Amino acid sequence: MKILLPDTIALDPDLPPGWEGAVVDAHAEIPPEHHDADVLVVWAPSREHLASAARVLTQVQLVQSLSAGMDKIVVAGFAPSVRLASGSGLHDRTVCEHTLTLVLSLLRRIPEALAAQGEHRWSRELGGPQELHPADRVTTLIGARVLIWGFGGIAQTMAPLLRALGAEVTGVARSAGTRADTPVHATEELPELLPHTDVLISTLPATEATAGVVDQRVFALLPESSCFVNVGRGTVVDQAALVDALQQGAIRGAAVDVTDPEPLPADSDLWSAPNLLITPHAAGGRPIGAEERIAHNVRALQDGRPLAHEVRR
């Protein structure tokens, strides 16, 4: 039995007896000597690599992604019999860390401080005596009403940390309930929640249902003092509506780690939008527990047991 490992990350999973591993170029076609692979692991693959794998790996049983997002793999053309497993959960802690960085940077006005620093100017409006809860902006997580749209592993990791910093955290997902000690509302209730939100965080995945859902209507319902942060997928945001909301002052500020497309073209209006912080899809990028996930799913595949985080098609 053979498993193909990507050269984009160093991996040495504990495989069952009888399995051999081979490292392949994640940006090139699968070489002929590896067309007999049973499992393919992908991390930051090129479209050429995925298309080649779907075409030539005729006996592959499992494609194990180390990324939470599976949209490119789902449309790559693998046969319906090929099982797909995501890297969901492997990035929860790092994405959570980056999200907190973006939120706090907006609230504590770090971009403005950096701009003043570039001008060699002591920005007195940012320092000294400050009002904790001014009417026109959110300045702290203490007492802030944070709404997380898409309440999966990242949100459940983030919610306790936000509460520890003083925030009131609420979630929105397809179904209501309580997760990670956090009240989660159904998506249909979103219009009632947005007017009472200080910080809206999107961790939504890219699907047909989520395309462009963060639109002008969402920004119009948010208070003018609020901030928006997107660490899910760029396709969920109507970027023209985001630029307009920032230009018109419909929201106070925003931060995005993901855009559509990526890389963001140099002529995109996002670059010059006021009060917008952009990071280049830097929240994850370092899967934690990848080798354990691979080993678990290889054994599960071999033993006929359910896979961890299998993606249904």
N, C-alpha and C positions, 0 to 999 in steps of 0.2 A: 504494500500500500504506500502511496506517495502523497506528500503534502508539499505544496509550493509556497514558499515564504517570500515576502517582498524585500527588496534591497533598500527600501526607504526607512527601515527601522531594524535594529538588531534584535533578533528573536531566537530563543532557544527553548521552545516548549518541551515539557516532559511528555513525550509521546509513548503510546503503548508499544509493546514488543511487536516487531514486524513492520513498523512504519519507518519510512525514510523521508528525510526532509531535503529540499533543494531550494536554493535562493535564486530568484529570477529578477530581472530588470523590470521594475514596476512601470516603466515608461516605454516599453518595447513589446513586440509580439512575443508570444510564448514560443520558445525554441522547440523544434520537432522532438528532441529527446525527452521532453516533458509533457508531451501530448497525452500520456497515460496517467496523468495525475488524478487522484481521487478527491483531494481537497485543495482549494485555492484560498489563500489568505491575502487580502488586499488592504493596502494602506497608502493613501495618496496616489492612486493609480492614474495613468493617462487614459483617455478615451480609447486610444489605439490598443492599449493593454487589455482593457475590458472587452472590447469588440473581438480581439483575437482570442481571448479566453473563451468567450461564448461560442466562438466558431469552431475552435480546434480541440477543446477539452471534451471529447465525446463521452468519456466515462466519469467525469467529475460528478460527485454526489453533493458536495457542500461548498458554497462560497462564503467564507467567514470574513466579514468586514471588521476593521478596527475603528471605523467611523460610525457615529450614531445615525447620520444621514445615509439613507439607502437609495435615494432617487436615481442616481446615475447607474447603480448596479441593477436596479429593477428594470430599467429600460435598455440594458446592454444587450439583451437578446438571449439570455440563458434559457435552456429548455424548461418547461413547466415542472419536470421531474427533479430539477436541481434545487436543493434546499438552500435558502439564504438566511444568514444570521448576522445581526448587526452588532456593532460595538457599543450599544446603548449601555450606559453606566460607567464606561471606561473613562469618560471625560467629565463626569459630574463635578468632581472636586476642583479641577482646573478651570472649568467654565464658570463655576460658582465664584471662584477667587477673582477671575477677570471681571465678572459682572459687578461684584462689589466694588472693584476698583473704578469701573466706569460710573456707577451710581454716586459714589463718594466724590469722584472728581467733578461731576456736575454740581452736586449740592454744595461742595466747598470751593467751587469756582476756580479750580486748578487751571483750566485753559486760559481764563482771564489773567491769572497770576503769571502764567508763562508768557503771555503776550506782553504784559507789563515788564517782565524781566528782560525780554528781547529789546525793549525800548530803554532799558536801564532806568526804569521808573519805579519808585516806591509807591505802590498802589494803595493809597490811604483808604480808598473806598472798600477795599477787601479786608483790611486789618483794623485793629483797634476795637473800640466798643461796637457791638453789633446786636441787633434785635434777633432773638432766637427764632421767632415765628412771624416774620414780616408778611404783610398781606399779598405782596406781589411776587414772592418766590419761596421755594422750599430750600432751607439752608442746612438742614440736619435730618438724620434718620430718627431722632428722638421725637416720637409722636407722629411720624410720617405714616401716611396710609399707602402701603405698597400693594399693588395688584400684579400678580404674576399670571400671564396668559399662556397656558400650556403647562399643566402641573404634573410633569413626569419626574424623573430622577434628579435632574438639575434643580428644579424648583423645590423638591423635597429636601435636598441638601442645603439649599440657600435659605429657606424659610426660618429655621432655627437661628441662623447667624444674623439675619435681619432683625429678628425679634430681640436677640441679645444686645443689639445696638439701639433698641428702643422703638423699632417700627411695629406698626400694626399690619400684619400680613394676611392677605386674602388671595385665593386662587380662582382661576377660571379654567374649566376643562369641558370635555364633551358631556361628562356626567357629574352630578353634584355629589358631595360627600365630605368626609373629613380625612385628610391625608397629612402625615407628619404634624399632627396636632393643629392643622390649619383648615379653616372652613373653605371649601371649594364649591364654587357655584357653577351651574351649567352655562354654556355659552350664550344661551338665550337671555340670560340675565345681565349680560355685559352692559347694555345701554343704561341700566339702572345703577351700575357700579362706577362707571367712568367719571361722572360728575363729582364723585367723592374720592377721587384718586389723586395722590400727590406724585407717585412714581409708578409708571406702567412699564413692566418688563415683559418682553416677548421671548419665550423659549420655544415657539411653535416650529414644527418641522415643515419641510416643503412637501405639500400634497396638493392635489387638485382642489380640495376643499379650503385650504389655507391661502391660496394664491391671492395676494392683494387684499387680504382681510383687514389689515391695519391701514385704513383709508381715511379720506377726508371726514367721513362721518365720525370715526373714532376720535380724530384730533379735535373736531368741533365739540365733542362731548366732554373732553378733558378740561379741567380748569386752566386758565391762562398761566397760573403759577406752576404748573406741573412739568415733569420731565418724562421722556420716553427713552427706553433702552432696548435694543434688539440684539440678542445673542443666539437666536434660533437660526433662521435662514432668511436671506435677503429677499426672496420671492414673496414673503408674506406681507411686505410693506409696499404700499403705493408710494414710490420715492418722490414723485412729483407732488403728491399731497403732503409729504413730510417737509419738503423744501418750502412749499407754500405756507404750511402751518408755522414754520420757524420765521419766515419773512414777514408774515402778518401778525406775529405775536400770539397765535392761538395757543401755543405752548411755550414754556420758558426756555427749554433746551432739550437736546437729544444726544444720544451716543449710539453708534452702530458698529458692531464688529463684523457684520455680514452685509453684503450688498448684492445687487443683481444688475449687471453681471459681476463676476470676479475674475481677474482684478478689475477694480473700478476704473473706467476710462478717464483719461486726464481731462476731458472736456465735460465730464458729468457735473451737473448743477449742485450735486451734494458737496463737492469740495469747497464751494464758496457760500454755502448756506450758513446763516448766522447761528451762533451758539450750538454748533454741531461738532461733536467729537467723533473721529473715525479711527478705528484700529483695523489692521488688515487680516481679518479672520485669525486672530491670535489667541482667542480664548481657550481653545483646546490644544490640539497638536501634539499632545504627550499622553497617549493612552496608558492609564494606570491599571495593571492587572491583565495586560494583553496575553501574556504567555499562559496564565492560568485559564483564561477564557478559551483560548485555542485548545489547550489540553483537555479541558472539560468537554467541549463540543466534539472533538475527535473521538473521545471515549463514548460519548452519548450516541454518536453516529454509528460507531462500531457495535454497540450493545443494543441498538434499537430503542434507546430512551429519548425523551423529549430534549430538544436543544435549548440552550439558554438564549433568549431573545431572538427566537426564530421569527422571520418576517413572512407573513401570510400574503400570498399573491392571488 
